[in-house]
Amino acid sequence: MHRYILRRALGIGPRTEHDLAEMTSYEGDVFIMSNSGLTGFVNEKEIVEQQRPEPDFESASAALVDTASRARG
């Protein structure tokens, strides 16, 4: 799993900077966009393991938010 961390806010100033990355994706790949509220409290292995049993993306997202909330205390 590749981890990319967003470090810039887009749209704040008159000029924006962005990073572009090109990668190969395959059928069944899932891309998760998150912030440090998730990745700061839940490690990559937990994220991957938690996504597998969930039946849909909405349930998977809710489960990740719950996990991160519990980890924060």
Rosetta constraint file for C-alpha pairs under 8 A:
AtomPair CA 1 CA 44 HARMONIC 7.47 0.50
AtomPair CA 5 CA 35 HARMONIC 7.25 0.50
AtomPair CA 5 CA 36 HARMONIC 7.96 0.50
AtomPair CA 6 CA 35 HARMONIC 7.00 0.50
AtomPair CA 8 CA 17 HARMONIC 7.53 0.50
AtomPair CA 8 CA 18 HARMONIC 7.49 0.50
AtomPair CA 10 CA 16 HARMONIC 5.84 0.50
AtomPair CA 10 CA 17 HARMONIC 7.28 0.50
AtomPair CA 10 CA 18 HARMONIC 7.72 0.50
AtomPair CA 11 CA 15 HARMONIC 7.56 0.50
AtomPair CA 11 CA 16 HARMONIC 6.26 0.50
AtomPair CA 12 CA 16 HARMONIC 7.56 0.50
AtomPair CA 25 CA 29 HARMONIC 6.38 0.50
AtomPair CA 34 CA 38 HARMONIC 6.37 0.50
AtomPair CA 34 CA 39 HARMONIC 7.26 0.50
AtomPair CA 35 CA 39 HARMONIC 6.46 0.50
AtomPair CA 36 CA 40 HARMONIC 4.68 0.50
AtomPair CA 36 CA 41 HARMONIC 7.61 0.50
AtomPair CA 37 CA 41 HARMONIC 6.66 0.50
AtomPair CA 37 CA 68 HARMONIC 7.00 0.50
AtomPair CA 38 CA 42 HARMONIC 5.76 0.50
AtomPair CA 38 CA 64 HARMONIC 7.49 0.50
AtomPair CA 38 CA 65 HARMONIC 7.22 0.50
AtomPair CA 38 CA 68 HARMONIC 5.53 0.50
AtomPair CA 39 CA 43 HARMONIC 6.22 0.50
AtomPair CA 39 CA 44 HARMONIC 7.54 0.50
AtomPair CA 41 CA 68 HARMONIC 5.71 0.50
AtomPair CA 41 CA 71 HARMONIC 5.89 0.50
AtomPair CA 41 CA 72 HARMONIC 6.58 0.50
AtomPair CA 42 CA 46 HARMONIC 6.33 0.50
AtomPair CA 42 CA 47 HARMONIC 6.69 0.50
AtomPair CA 42 CA 67 HARMONIC 7.30 0.50
AtomPair CA 42 CA 68 HARMONIC 5.97 0.50
AtomPair CA 42 CA 71 HARMONIC 7.24 0.50
AtomPair CA 43 CA 47 HARMONIC 6.40 0.50
AtomPair CA 44 CA 48 HARMONIC 6.24 0.50
AtomPair CA 45 CA 49 HARMONIC 6.11 0.50
AtomPair CA 46 CA 50 HARMONIC 5.91 0.50
AtomPair CA 47 CA 51 HARMONIC 6.30 0.50
AtomPair CA 47 CA 64 HARMONIC 7.07 0.50
AtomPair CA 48 CA 52 HARMONIC 6.66 0.50
AtomPair CA 49 CA 53 HARMONIC 7.72 0.50
AtomPair CA 50 CA 54 HARMONIC 7.28 0.50
AtomPair CA 50 CA 60 HARMONIC 7.26 0.50
AtomPair CA 50 CA 63 HARMONIC 7.37 0.50
AtomPair CA 50 CA 64 HARMONIC 7.22 0.50
AtomPair CA 51 CA 60 HARMONIC 5.58 0.50
AtomPair CA 54 CA 59 HARMONIC 6.10 0.50
AtomPair CA 54 CA 60 HARMONIC 5.30 0.50
AtomPair CA 55 CA 59 HARMONIC 6.86 0.50
AtomPair CA 55 CA 60 HARMONIC 7.48 0.50
AtomPair CA 56 CA 60 HARMONIC 6.22 0.50
AtomPair CA 57 CA 61 HARMONIC 5.98 0.50
AtomPair CA 58 CA 62 HARMONIC 6.23 0.50
AtomPair CA 59 CA 63 HARMONIC 6.11 0.50
AtomPair CA 60 CA 64 HARMONIC 6.30 0.50
AtomPair CA 61 CA 65 HARMONIC 6.30 0.50
AtomPair CA 62 CA 66 HARMONIC 6.21 0.50
AtomPair CA 63 CA 67 HARMONIC 6.16 0.50
AtomPair CA 64 CA 68 HARMONIC 6.13 0.50
AtomPair CA 65 CA 69 HARMONIC 6.07 0.50
AtomPair CA 66 CA 70 HARMONIC 6.19 0.50
AtomPair CA 67 CA 71 HARMONIC 6.19 0.50
AtomPair CA 68 CA 72 HARMONIC 6.23 0.50
AtomPair CA 69 CA 73 HARMONIC 6.49 0.50
